Amino acid sequence: MRMIGITLVALAGNMWQNSKLTNAAGIEFVGRVMFLSALALGLLTMFIPAELAPFTIGYTVIGLSFALAYLINLTRK
């Protein structure tokens, strides 16, 4: 349920932003929302109360990779 909530926050932020602005500041805002959401999903997956199986580890790595990609692109000029 928490993962669905995080995903809905990310989608709501993107939809709100896209309906208001279509400039560079808007794109940066969307990138920040997606970075925080991908990071939260990756961390939440890592700390689920279950044994870390290869699928769980892979899913965590993919989620954190998306967060890293957003962070790298947010810091580029």
mmCIF file of the N, C-alpha and C atoms, coordinates in Angstrom:
data_MODEL
# 
_entry.id   MODEL 
# 
loop_
_atom_site.group_PDB 
_atom_site.id 
_atom_site.type_symbol 
_atom_site.label_atom_id 
_atom_site.label_alt_id 
_atom_site.label_comp_id 
_atom_site.label_asym_id 
_atom_site.label_entity_id 
_atom_site.label_seq_id 
_atom_site.pdbx_PDB_ins_code 
_atom_site.Cartn_x 
_atom_site.Cartn_y 
_atom_site.Cartn_z 
_atom_site.occupancy 
_atom_site.B_iso_or_equiv 
_atom_site.pdbx_formal_charge 
_atom_site.auth_seq_id 
_atom_site.auth_comp_id 
_atom_site.auth_asym_id 
_atom_site.auth_atom_id 
_atom_site.pdbx_PDB_model_num 
ATOM 1   N N  . MET A 1 1  ? 0.824  -1.189  0.000   1.00 0.00 ? 1  MET A N  1 
ATOM 2   C CA . MET A 1 1  ? 0.000  0.000   0.000   1.00 0.00 ? 1  MET A CA 1 
ATOM 3   C C  . MET A 1 1  ? 0.870  1.256   0.000   1.00 0.00 ? 1  MET A C  1 
ATOM 4   N N  . ARG A 1 2  ? 1.991  1.225   0.705   1.00 0.00 ? 2  ARG A N  1 
ATOM 5   C CA . ARG A 1 2  ? 2.870  2.391   0.725   1.00 0.00 ? 2  ARG A CA 1 
ATOM 6   C C  . ARG A 1 2  ? 3.461  2.641   -0.650  1.00 0.00 ? 2  ARG A C  1 
ATOM 7   N N  . MET A 1 3  ? 3.829  1.566   -1.336  1.00 0.00 ? 3  MET A N  1 
ATOM 8   C CA . MET A 1 3  ? 4.406  1.722   -2.667  1.00 0.00 ? 3  MET A CA 1 
ATOM 9   C C  . MET A 1 3  ? 3.381  2.327   -3.625  1.00 0.00 ? 3  MET A C  1 
ATOM 10  N N  . ILE A 1 4  ? 2.138  1.917   -3.513  1.00 0.00 ? 4  ILE A N  1 
ATOM 11  C CA . ILE A 1 4  ? 1.090  2.493   -4.363  1.00 0.00 ? 4  ILE A CA 1 
ATOM 12  C C  . ILE A 1 4  ? 0.913  3.969   -4.026  1.00 0.00 ? 4  ILE A C  1 
ATOM 13  N N  . GLY A 1 5  ? 0.966  4.306   -2.744  1.00 0.00 ? 5  GLY A N  1 
ATOM 14  C CA . GLY A 1 5  ? 0.848  5.704   -2.335  1.00 0.00 ? 5  GLY A CA 1 
ATOM 15  C C  . GLY A 1 5  ? 1.963  6.569   -2.890  1.00 0.00 ? 5  GLY A C  1 
ATOM 16  N N  . ILE A 1 6  ? 3.198  6.064   -2.844  1.00 0.00 ? 6  ILE A N  1 
ATOM 17  C CA . ILE A 1 6  ? 4.332  6.813   -3.386  1.00 0.00 ? 6  ILE A CA 1 
ATOM 18  C C  . ILE A 1 6  ? 4.158  7.011   -4.888  1.00 0.00 ? 6  ILE A C  1 
ATOM 19  N N  . THR A 1 7  ? 3.734  5.972   -5.571  1.00 0.00 ? 7  THR A N  1 
ATOM 20  C CA . THR A 1 7  ? 3.533  6.068   -7.016  1.00 0.00 ? 7  THR A CA 1 
ATOM 21  C C  . THR A 1 7  ? 2.439  7.082   -7.346  1.00 0.00 ? 7  THR A C  1 
ATOM 22  N N  . LEU A 1 8  ? 1.362  7.090   -6.561  1.00 0.00 ? 8  LEU A N  1 
ATOM 23  C CA . LEU A 1 8  ? 0.291  8.045   -6.811  1.00 0.00 ? 8  LEU A CA 1 
ATOM 24  C C  . LEU A 1 8  ? 0.733  9.478   -6.553  1.00 0.00 ? 8  LEU A C  1 
ATOM 25  N N  . VAL A 1 9  ? 1.586  9.701   -5.558  1.00 0.00 ? 9  VAL A N  1 
ATOM 26  C CA . VAL A 1 9  ? 2.116  11.043  -5.313  1.00 0.00 ? 9  VAL A CA 1 
ATOM 27  C C  . VAL A 1 9  ? 2.945  11.498  -6.516  1.00 0.00 ? 9  VAL A C  1 
ATOM 28  N N  . ALA A 1 10 ? 3.784  10.605  -7.037  1.00 0.00 ? 10 ALA A N  1 
ATOM 29  C CA . ALA A 1 10 ? 4.601  10.949  -8.202  1.00 0.00 ? 10 ALA A CA 1 
ATOM 30  C C  . ALA A 1 10 ? 3.728  11.281  -9.404  1.00 0.00 ? 10 ALA A C  1 
ATOM 31  N N  . LEU A 1 11 ? 2.724  10.469  -9.655  1.00 0.00 ? 11 LEU A N  1 
ATOM 32  C CA . LEU A 1 11 ? 1.837  10.720  -10.792 1.00 0.00 ? 11 LEU A CA 1 
ATOM 33  C C  . LEU A 1 11 ? 1.034  12.008  -10.609 1.00 0.00 ? 11 LEU A C  1 
ATOM 34  N N  . ALA A 1 12 ? 0.559  12.247  -9.395  1.00 0.00 ? 12 ALA A N  1 
ATOM 35  C CA . ALA A 1 12 ? -0.208 13.470  -9.138  1.00 0.00 ? 12 ALA A CA 1 
ATOM 36  C C  . ALA A 1 12 ? 0.673  14.701  -9.326  1.00 0.00 ? 12 ALA A C  1 
ATOM 37  N N  . GLY A 1 13 ? 1.918  14.632  -8.861  1.00 0.00 ? 13 GLY A N  1 
ATOM 38  C CA . GLY A 1 13 ? 2.839  15.753  -9.054  1.00 0.00 ? 13 GLY A CA 1 
ATOM 39  C C  . GLY A 1 13 ? 3.105  16.018  -10.520 1.00 0.00 ? 13 GLY A C  1 
ATOM 40  N N  . ASN A 1 14 ? 3.293  14.966  -11.278 1.00 0.00 ? 14 ASN A N  1 
ATOM 41  C CA . ASN A 1 14 ? 3.534  15.130  -12.709 1.00 0.00 ? 14 ASN A CA 1 
ATOM 42  C C  . ASN A 1 14 ? 2.313  15.690  -13.427 1.00 0.00 ? 14 ASN A C  1 
ATOM 43  N N  . MET A 1 15 ? 1.145  15.175  -13.113 1.00 0.00 ? 15 MET A N  1 
ATOM 44  C CA . MET A 1 15 ? -0.067 15.665  -13.782 1.00 0.00 ? 15 MET A CA 1 
ATOM 45  C C  . MET A 1 15 ? -0.341 17.126  -13.420 1.00 0.00 ? 15 MET A C  1 
ATOM 46  N N  . TRP A 1 16 ? -0.152 17.473  -12.161 1.00 0.00 ? 16 TRP A N  1 
ATOM 47  C CA . TRP A 1 16 ? -0.366 18.852  -11.729 1.00 0.00 ? 16 TRP A CA 1 
ATOM 48  C C  . TRP A 1 16 ? 0.609  19.776  -12.446 1.00 0.00 ? 16 TRP A C  1 
ATOM 49  N N  . GLN A 1 17 ? 1.868  19.405  -12.473 1.00 0.00 ? 17 GLN A N  1 
ATOM 50  C CA . GLN A 1 17 ? 2.878  20.246  -13.095 1.00 0.00 ? 17 GLN A CA 1 
ATOM 51  C C  . GLN A 1 17 ? 2.648  20.383  -14.594 1.00 0.00 ? 17 GLN A C  1 
ATOM 52  N N  . ASN A 1 18 ? 2.358  19.298  -15.256 1.00 0.00 ? 18 ASN A N  1 
ATOM 53  C CA . ASN A 1 18 ? 2.150  19.345  -16.698 1.00 0.00 ? 18 ASN A CA 1 
ATOM 54  C C  . ASN A 1 18 ? 0.926  20.164  -17.074 1.00 0.00 ? 18 ASN A C  1 
ATOM 55  N N  . SER A 1 19 ? -0.049 20.250  -16.189 1.00 0.00 ? 19 SER A N  1 
ATOM 56  C CA . SER A 1 19 ? -1.233 21.046  -16.491 1.00 0.00 ? 19 SER A CA 1 
ATOM 57  C C  . SER A 1 19 ? -0.981 22.535  -16.267 1.00 0.00 ? 19 SER A C  1 
ATOM 58  N N  . LYS A 1 20 ? 0.040  22.893  -15.505 1.00 0.00 ? 20 LYS A N  1 
ATOM 59  C CA . LYS A 1 20 ? 0.306  24.291  -15.171 1.00 0.00 ? 20 LYS A CA 1 
ATOM 60  C C  . LYS A 1 20 ? 1.401  24.923  -16.031 1.00 0.00 ? 20 LYS A C  1 
ATOM 61  N N  . LEU A 1 21 ? 2.535  24.261  -16.148 1.00 0.00 ? 21 LEU A N  1 
ATOM 62  C CA . LEU A 1 21 ? 3.696  24.859  -16.805 1.00 0.00 ? 21 LEU A CA 1 
ATOM 63  C C  . LEU A 1 21 ? 4.331  23.889  -17.791 1.00 0.00 ? 21 LEU A C  1 
ATOM 64  N N  . THR A 1 22 ? 4.930  24.429  -18.817 1.00 0.00 ? 22 THR A N  1 
ATOM 65  C CA . THR A 1 22 ? 5.679  23.589  -19.753 1.00 0.00 ? 22 THR A CA 1 
ATOM 66  C C  . THR A 1 22 ? 7.034  24.223  -20.047 1.00 0.00 ? 22 THR A C  1 
ATOM 67  N N  . ASN A 1 23 ? 7.670  24.777  -19.029 1.00 0.00 ? 23 ASN A N  1 
ATOM 68  C CA . ASN A 1 23 ? 8.978  25.387  -19.215 1.00 0.00 ? 23 ASN A CA 1 
ATOM 69  C C  . ASN A 1 23 ? 10.052 24.603  -18.469 1.00 0.00 ? 23 ASN A C  1 
ATOM 70  N N  . ALA A 1 24 ? 11.278 25.120  -18.458 1.00 0.00 ? 24 ALA A N  1 
ATOM 71  C CA . ALA A 1 24 ? 12.396 24.409  -17.833 1.00 0.00 ? 24 ALA A CA 1 
ATOM 72  C C  . ALA A 1 24 ? 12.178 24.227  -16.329 1.00 0.00 ? 24 ALA A C  1 
ATOM 73  N N  . ALA A 1 25 ? 11.604 25.216  -15.671 1.00 0.00 ? 25 ALA A N  1 
ATOM 74  C CA . ALA A 1 25 ? 11.347 25.089  -14.233 1.00 0.00 ? 25 ALA A CA 1 
ATOM 75  C C  . ALA A 1 25 ? 10.338 23.974  -13.963 1.00 0.00 ? 25 ALA A C  1 
ATOM 76  N N  . GLY A 1 26 ? 9.361  23.831  -14.833 1.00 0.00 ? 26 GLY A N  1 
ATOM 77  C CA . GLY A 1 26 ? 8.382  22.760  -14.677 1.00 0.00 ? 26 GLY A CA 1 
ATOM 78  C C  . GLY A 1 26 ? 9.001  21.394  -14.845 1.00 0.00 ? 26 GLY A C  1 
ATOM 79  N N  . ILE A 1 27 ? 9.880  21.276  -15.812 1.00 0.00 ? 27 ILE A N  1 
ATOM 80  C CA . ILE A 1 27 ? 10.559 19.995  -16.025 1.00 0.00 ? 27 ILE A CA 1 
ATOM 81  C C  . ILE A 1 27 ? 11.449 19.653  -14.842 1.00 0.00 ? 27 ILE A C  1 
ATOM 82  N N  . GLU A 1 28 ? 12.111 20.656  -14.277 1.00 0.00 ? 28 GLU A N  1 
ATOM 83  C CA . GLU A 1 28 ? 12.954 20.415  -13.094 1.00 0.00 ? 28 GLU A CA 1 
ATOM 84  C C  . GLU A 1 28 ? 12.103 19.967  -11.903 1.00 0.00 ? 28 GLU A C  1 
ATOM 85  N N  . PHE A 1 29 ? 10.932 20.576  -11.735 1.00 0.00 ? 29 PHE A N  1 
ATOM 86  C CA . PHE A 1 29 ? 10.035 20.175  -10.653 1.00 0.00 ? 29 PHE A CA 1 
ATOM 87  C C  . PHE A 1 29 ? 9.617  18.712  -10.808 1.00 0.00 ? 29 PHE A C  1 
ATOM 88  N N  . VAL A 1 30 ? 9.243  18.342  -12.030 1.00 0.00 ? 30 VAL A N  1 
ATOM 89  C CA . VAL A 1 30 ? 8.846  16.957  -12.293 1.00 0.00 ? 30 VAL A CA 1 
ATOM 90  C C  . VAL A 1 30 ? 10.009 16.012  -12.007 1.00 0.00 ? 30 VAL A C  1 
ATOM 91  N N  . GLY A 1 31 ? 11.227 16.413  -12.390 1.00 0.00 ? 31 GLY A N  1 
ATOM 92  C CA . GLY A 1 31 ? 12.407 15.594  -12.106 1.00 0.00 ? 31 GLY A CA 1 
ATOM 93  C C  . GLY A 1 31 ? 12.627 15.406  -10.615 1.00 0.00 ? 31 GLY A C  1 
ATOM 94  N N  . ARG A 1 32 ? 12.398 16.452  -9.840  1.00 0.00 ? 32 ARG A N  1 
ATOM 95  C CA . ARG A 1 32 ? 12.556 16.340  -8.380  1.00 0.00 ? 32 ARG A CA 1 
ATOM 96  C C  . ARG A 1 32 ? 11.512 15.397  -7.778  1.00 0.00 ? 32 ARG A C  1 
ATOM 97  N N  . VAL A 1 33 ? 10.270 15.537  -8.241  1.00 0.00 ? 33 VAL A N  1 
ATOM 98  C CA . VAL A 1 33 ? 9.208  14.654  -7.746  1.00 0.00 ? 33 VAL A CA 1 
ATOM 99  C C  . VAL A 1 33 ? 9.540  13.200  -8.074  1.00 0.00 ? 33 VAL A C  1 
ATOM 100 N N  . MET A 1 34 ? 9.977  12.959  -9.299  1.00 0.00 ? 34 MET A N  1 
ATOM 101 C CA . MET A 1 34 ? 10.290 11.590  -9.712  1.00 0.00 ? 34 MET A CA 1 
ATOM 102 C C  . MET A 1 34 ? 11.522 11.053  -8.979  1.00 0.00 ? 34 MET A C  1 
ATOM 103 N N  . PHE A 1 35 ? 12.522 11.905  -8.724  1.00 0.00 ? 35 PHE A N  1 
ATOM 104 C CA . PHE A 1 35 ? 13.691 11.470  -7.959  1.00 0.00 ? 35 PHE A CA 1 
ATOM 105 C C  . PHE A 1 35 ? 13.280 11.017  -6.567  1.00 0.00 ? 35 PHE A C  1 
ATOM 106 N N  . LEU A 1 36 ? 12.509 11.842  -5.895  1.00 0.00 ? 36 LEU A N  1 
ATOM 107 C CA . LEU A 1 36 ? 12.084 11.481  -4.536  1.00 0.00 ? 36 LEU A CA 1 
ATOM 108 C C  . LEU A 1 36 ? 11.222 10.224  -4.531  1.00 0.00 ? 36 LEU A C  1 
ATOM 109 N N  . SER A 1 37 ? 10.363 10.092  -5.519  1.00 0.00 ? 37 SER A N  1 
ATOM 110 C CA . SER A 1 37 ? 9.499  8.914   -5.585  1.00 0.00 ? 37 SER A CA 1 
ATOM 111 C C  . SER A 1 37 ? 10.297 7.650   -5.879  1.00 0.00 ? 37 SER A C  1 
ATOM 112 N N  . ALA A 1 38 ? 11.220 7.720   -6.831  1.00 0.00 ? 38 ALA A N  1 
ATOM 113 C CA . ALA A 1 38 ? 12.037 6.546   -7.150  1.00 0.00 ? 38 ALA A CA 1 
ATOM 114 C C  . ALA A 1 38 ? 12.920 6.162   -5.966  1.00 0.00 ? 38 ALA A C  1 
ATOM 115 N N  . LEU A 1 39 ? 13.474 7.157   -5.275  1.00 0.00 ? 39 LEU A N  1 
ATOM 116 C CA . LEU A 1 39 ? 14.296 6.873   -4.094  1.00 0.00 ? 39 LEU A CA 1 
ATOM 117 C C  . LEU A 1 39 ? 13.456 6.224   -2.992  1.00 0.00 ? 39 LEU A C  1 
ATOM 118 N N  . ALA A 1 40 ? 12.276 6.772   -2.755  1.00 0.00 ? 40 ALA A N  1 
ATOM 119 C CA . ALA A 1 40 ? 11.396 6.210   -1.723  1.00 0.00 ? 40 ALA A CA 1 
ATOM 120 C C  . ALA A 1 40 ? 10.983 4.777   -2.061  1.00 0.00 ? 40 ALA A C  1 
ATOM 121 N N  . LEU A 1 41 ? 10.653 4.524   -3.321  1.00 0.00 ? 41 LEU A N  1 
ATOM 122 C CA . LEU A 1 41 ? 10.276 3.163   -3.718  1.00 0.00 ? 41 LEU A CA 1 
ATOM 123 C C  . LEU A 1 41 ? 11.447 2.201   -3.567  1.00 0.00 ? 41 LEU A C  1 
ATOM 124 N N  . GLY A 1 42 ? 12.641 2.630   -3.958  1.00 0.00 ? 42 GLY A N  1 
ATOM 125 C CA . GLY A 1 42 ? 13.815 1.775   -3.820  1.00 0.00 ? 42 GLY A CA 1 
ATOM 126 C C  . GLY A 1 42 ? 14.120 1.449   -2.367  1.00 0.00 ? 42 GLY A C  1 
ATOM 127 N N  . LEU A 1 43 ? 14.068 2.461   -1.514  1.00 0.00 ? 43 LEU A N  1 
ATOM 128 C CA . LEU A 1 43 ? 14.345 2.237   -0.091  1.00 0.00 ? 43 LEU A CA 1 
ATOM 129 C C  . LEU A 1 43 ? 13.255 1.396   0.564   1.00 0.00 ? 43 LEU A C  1 
ATOM 130 N N  . LEU A 1 44 ? 12.021 1.658   0.202   1.00 0.00 ? 44 LEU A N  1 
ATOM 131 C CA . LEU A 1 44 ? 10.922 0.875   0.762   1.00 0.00 ? 44 LEU A CA 1 
ATOM 132 C C  . LEU A 1 44 ? 11.032 -0.585  0.361   1.00 0.00 ? 44 LEU A C  1 
ATOM 133 N N  . THR A 1 45 ? 11.410 -0.837  -0.882  1.00 0.00 ? 45 THR A N  1 
ATOM 134 C CA . THR A 1 45 ? 11.591 -2.210  -1.343  1.00 0.00 ? 45 THR A CA 1 
ATOM 135 C C  . THR A 1 45 ? 12.721 -2.895  -0.593  1.00 0.00 ? 45 THR A C  1 
ATOM 136 N N  . MET A 1 46 ? 13.778 -2.139  -0.310  1.00 0.00 ? 46 MET A N  1 
ATOM 137 C CA . MET A 1 46 ? 14.930 -2.710  0.384   1.00 0.00 ? 46 MET A CA 1 
ATOM 138 C C  . MET A 1 46 ? 14.581 -3.113  1.817   1.00 0.00 ? 46 MET A C  1 
ATOM 139 N N  . PHE A 1 47 ? 13.656 -2.399  2.428   1.00 0.00 ? 47 PHE A N  1 
ATOM 140 C CA . PHE A 1 47 ? 13.347 -2.644  3.835   1.00 0.00 ? 47 PHE A CA 1 
ATOM 141 C C  . PHE A 1 47 ? 12.036 -3.390  4.052   1.00 0.00 ? 47 PHE A C  1 
ATOM 142 N N  . ILE A 1 48 ? 11.538 -4.102  3.040   1.00 0.00 ? 48 ILE A N  1 
ATOM 143 C CA . ILE A 1 48 ? 10.323 -4.870  3.248   1.00 0.00 ? 48 ILE A CA 1 
ATOM 144 C C  . ILE A 1 48 ? 10.594 -5.975  4.280   1.00 0.00 ? 48 ILE A C  1 
ATOM 145 N N  . PRO A 1 49 ? 9.605  -6.329  5.056   1.00 0.00 ? 49 PRO A N  1 
ATOM 146 C CA . PRO A 1 49 ? 9.830  -7.336  6.102   1.00 0.00 ? 49 PRO A CA 1 
ATOM 147 C C  . PRO A 1 49 ? 9.767  -8.761  5.545   1.00 0.00 ? 49 PRO A C  1 
ATOM 148 N N  . ALA A 1 50 ? 10.708 -9.069  4.684   1.00 0.00 ? 50 ALA A N  1 
ATOM 149 C CA . ALA A 1 50 ? 10.782 -10.409 4.097   1.00 0.00 ? 50 ALA A CA 1 
ATOM 150 C C  . ALA A 1 50 ? 12.235 -10.682 3.731   1.00 0.00 ? 50 ALA A C  1 
ATOM 151 N N  . GLU A 1 51 ? 12.500 -11.943 3.429   1.00 0.00 ? 51 GLU A N  1 
ATOM 152 C CA . GLU A 1 51 ? 13.849 -12.308 3.020   1.00 0.00 ? 51 GLU A CA 1 
ATOM 153 C C  . GLU A 1 51 ? 14.167 -11.652 1.677   1.00 0.00 ? 51 GLU A C  1 
ATOM 154 N N  . LEU A 1 52 ? 15.367 -11.120 1.568   1.00 0.00 ? 52 LEU A N  1 
ATOM 155 C CA . LEU A 1 52 ? 15.775 -10.479 0.319   1.00 0.00 ? 52 LEU A CA 1 
ATOM 156 C C  . LEU A 1 52 ? 16.149 -11.552 -0.697  1.00 0.00 ? 52 LEU A C  1 
ATOM 157 N N  . ALA A 1 53 ? 15.273 -11.776 -1.623  1.00 0.00 ? 53 ALA A N  1 
ATOM 158 C CA . ALA A 1 53 ? 15.487 -12.745 -2.692  1.00 0.00 ? 53 ALA A CA 1 
ATOM 159 C C  . ALA A 1 53 ? 16.106 -12.013 -3.890  1.00 0.00 ? 53 ALA A C  1 
ATOM 160 N N  . PRO A 1 54 ? 16.624 -12.754 -4.868  1.00 0.00 ? 54 PRO A N  1 
ATOM 161 C CA . PRO A 1 54 ? 17.206 -12.092 -6.049  1.00 0.00 ? 54 PRO A CA 1 
ATOM 162 C C  . PRO A 1 54 ? 16.245 -11.127 -6.744  1.00 0.00 ? 54 PRO A C  1 
ATOM 163 N N  . PHE A 1 55 ? 14.958 -11.482 -6.825  1.00 0.00 ? 55 PHE A N  1 
ATOM 164 C CA . PHE A 1 55 ? 13.992 -10.577 -7.451  1.00 0.00 ? 55 PHE A CA 1 
ATOM 165 C C  . PHE A 1 55 ? 13.879 -9.276  -6.670  1.00 0.00 ? 55 PHE A C  1 
ATOM 166 N N  . THR A 1 56 ? 13.808 -9.361  -5.356  1.00 0.00 ? 56 THR A N  1 
ATOM 167 C CA . THR A 1 56 ? 13.688 -8.174  -4.519  1.00 0.00 ? 56 THR A CA 1 
ATOM 168 C C  . THR A 1 56 ? 14.918 -7.289  -4.651  1.00 0.00 ? 56 THR A C  1 
ATOM 169 N N  . ILE A 1 57 ? 16.083 -7.902  -4.653  1.00 0.00 ? 57 ILE A N  1 
ATOM 170 C CA . ILE A 1 57 ? 17.327 -7.141  -4.801  1.00 0.00 ? 57 ILE A CA 1 
ATOM 171 C C  . ILE A 1 57 ? 17.373 -6.469  -6.173  1.00 0.00 ? 57 ILE A C  1 
ATOM 172 N N  . GLY A 1 58 ? 17.004 -7.198  -7.216  1.00 0.00 ? 58 GLY A N  1 
ATOM 173 C CA . GLY A 1 58 ? 16.980 -6.625  -8.557  1.00 0.00 ? 58 GLY A CA 1 
ATOM 174 C C  . GLY A 1 58 ? 15.997 -5.476  -8.666  1.00 0.00 ? 58 GLY A C  1 
ATOM 175 N N  . TYR A 1 59 ? 14.818 -5.642  -8.084  1.00 0.00 ? 59 TYR A N  1 
ATOM 176 C CA . TYR A 1 59 ? 13.796 -4.604  -8.101  1.00 0.00 ? 59 TYR A CA 1 
ATOM 177 C C  . TYR A 1 59 ? 14.286 -3.358  -7.363  1.00 0.00 ? 59 TYR A C  1 
ATOM 178 N N  . THR A 1 60 ? 14.980 -3.568  -6.247  1.00 0.00 ? 60 THR A N  1 
ATOM 179 C CA . THR A 1 60 ? 15.549 -2.454  -5.491  1.00 0.00 ? 60 THR A CA 1 
ATOM 180 C C  . THR A 1 60 ? 16.607 -1.727  -6.308  1.00 0.00 ? 60 THR A C  1 
ATOM 181 N N  . VAL A 1 61 ? 17.485 -2.486  -6.953  1.00 0.00 ? 61 VAL A N  1 
ATOM 182 C CA . VAL A 1 61 ? 18.549 -1.883  -7.765  1.00 0.00 ? 61 VAL A CA 1 
ATOM 183 C C  . VAL A 1 61 ? 17.947 -1.073  -8.914  1.00 0.00 ? 61 VAL A C  1 
ATOM 184 N N  . ILE A 1 62 ? 16.920 -1.589  -9.540  1.00 0.00 ? 62 ILE A N  1 
ATOM 185 C CA . ILE A 1 62 ? 16.278 -0.856  -10.638 1.00 0.00 ? 62 ILE A CA 1 
ATOM 186 C C  . ILE A 1 62 ? 15.658 0.445   -10.121 1.00 0.00 ? 62 ILE A C  1 
ATOM 187 N N  . GLY A 1 63 ? 14.958 0.379   -9.015  1.00 0.00 ? 63 GLY A N  1 
ATOM 188 C CA . GLY A 1 63 ? 14.351 1.587   -8.451  1.00 0.00 ? 63 GLY A CA 1 
ATOM 189 C C  . GLY A 1 63 ? 15.381 2.628   -8.063  1.00 0.00 ? 63 GLY A C  1 
ATOM 190 N N  . LEU A 1 64 ? 16.455 2.197   -7.420  1.00 0.00 ? 64 LEU A N  1 
ATOM 191 C CA . LEU A 1 64 ? 17.498 3.141   -7.029  1.00 0.00 ? 64 LEU A CA 1 
ATOM 192 C C  . LEU A 1 64 ? 18.278 3.647   -8.241  1.00 0.00 ? 64 LEU A C  1 
ATOM 193 N N  . SER A 1 65 ? 18.360 2.844   -9.301  1.00 0.00 ? 65 SER A N  1 
ATOM 194 C CA . SER A 1 65 ? 19.008 3.300   -10.538 1.00 0.00 ? 65 SER A CA 1 
ATOM 195 C C  . SER A 1 65 ? 18.212 4.431   -11.176 1.00 0.00 ? 65 SER A C  1 
ATOM 196 N N  . PHE A 1 66 ? 16.897 4.327   -11.144 1.00 0.00 ? 66 PHE A N  1 
ATOM 197 C CA . PHE A 1 66 ? 16.072 5.419   -11.657 1.00 0.00 ? 66 PHE A CA 1 
ATOM 198 C C  . PHE A 1 66 ? 16.296 6.682   -10.827 1.00 0.00 ? 66 PHE A C  1 
ATOM 199 N N  . ALA A 1 67 ? 16.366 6.542   -9.508  1.00 0.00 ? 67 ALA A N  1 
ATOM 200 C CA . ALA A 1 67 ? 16.615 7.701   -8.650  1.00 0.00 ? 67 ALA A CA 1 
ATOM 201 C C  . ALA A 1 67 ? 17.970 8.324   -8.981  1.00 0.00 ? 67 ALA A C  1 
ATOM 202 N N  . LEU A 1 68 ? 18.981 7.492   -9.176  1.00 0.00 ? 68 LEU A N  1 
ATOM 203 C CA . LEU A 1 68 ? 20.305 7.996   -9.520  1.00 0.00 ? 68 LEU A CA 1 
ATOM 204 C C  . LEU A 1 68 ? 20.292 8.706   -10.872 1.00 0.00 ? 68 LEU A C  1 
ATOM 205 N N  . ALA A 1 69 ? 19.590 8.157   -11.832 1.00 0.00 ? 69 ALA A N  1 
ATOM 206 C CA . ALA A 1 69 ? 19.495 8.783   -13.157 1.00 0.00 ? 69 ALA A CA 1 
ATOM 207 C C  . ALA A 1 69 ? 18.815 10.151  -13.064 1.00 0.00 ? 69 ALA A C  1 
ATOM 208 N N  . TYR A 1 70 ? 17.745 10.247  -12.286 1.00 0.00 ? 70 TYR A N  1 
ATOM 209 C CA . TYR A 1 70 ? 17.099 11.541  -12.102 1.00 0.00 ? 70 TYR A CA 1 
ATOM 210 C C  . TYR A 1 70 ? 18.028 12.523  -11.414 1.00 0.00 ? 70 TYR A C  1 
ATOM 211 N N  . LEU A 1 71 ? 18.754 12.065  -10.395 1.00 0.00 ? 71 LEU A N  1 
ATOM 212 C CA . LEU A 1 71 ? 19.671 12.953  -9.673  1.00 0.00 ? 71 LEU A CA 1 
ATOM 213 C C  . LEU A 1 71 ? 20.786 13.456  -10.585 1.00 0.00 ? 71 LEU A C  1 
ATOM 214 N N  . ILE A 1 72 ? 21.361 12.565  -11.371 1.00 0.00 ? 72 ILE A N  1 
ATOM 215 C CA . ILE A 1 72 ? 22.434 12.968  -12.296 1.00 0.00 ? 72 ILE A CA 1 
ATOM 216 C C  . ILE A 1 72 ? 21.915 14.017  -13.272 1.00 0.00 ? 72 ILE A C  1 
ATOM 217 N N  . ASN A 1 73 ? 20.749 13.789  -13.830 1.00 0.00 ? 73 ASN A N  1 
ATOM 218 C CA . ASN A 1 73 ? 20.213 14.738  -14.806 1.00 0.00 ? 73 ASN A CA 1 
ATOM 219 C C  . ASN A 1 73 ? 19.743 16.044  -14.161 1.00 0.00 ? 73 ASN A C  1 
ATOM 220 N N  . LEU A 1 74 ? 19.362 16.003  -12.904 1.00 0.00 ? 74 LEU A N  1 
ATOM 221 C CA . LEU A 1 74 ? 18.999 17.244  -12.221 1.00 0.00 ? 74 LEU A CA 1 
ATOM 222 C C  . LEU A 1 74 ? 20.215 18.114  -11.924 1.00 0.00 ? 74 LEU A C  1 
ATOM 223 N N  . THR A 1 75 ? 21.365 17.498  -11.702 1.00 0.00 ? 75 THR A N  1 
ATOM 224 C CA . THR A 1 75 ? 22.563 18.261  -11.377 1.00 0.00 ? 75 THR A CA 1 
ATOM 225 C C  . THR A 1 75 ? 23.343 18.713  -12.605 1.00 0.00 ? 75 THR A C  1 
ATOM 226 N N  . ARG A 1 76 ? 22.999 18.195  -13.776 1.00 0.00 ? 76 ARG A N  1 
ATOM 227 C CA . ARG A 1 76 ? 23.655 18.628  -15.015 1.00 0.00 ? 76 ARG A CA 1 
ATOM 228 C C  . ARG A 1 76 ? 23.158 20.006  -15.411 1.00 0.00 ? 76 ARG A C  1 
ATOM 229 N N  . LYS A 1 77 ? 24.022 20.704  -16.120 1.00 0.00 ? 77 LYS A N  1 
ATOM 230 C CA . LYS A 1 77 ? 23.614 22.040  -16.601 1.00 0.00 ? 77 LYS A CA 1 
ATOM 231 C C  . LYS A 1 77 ? 23.397 21.998  -18.080 1.00 0.00 ? 77 LYS A C  1 
# 
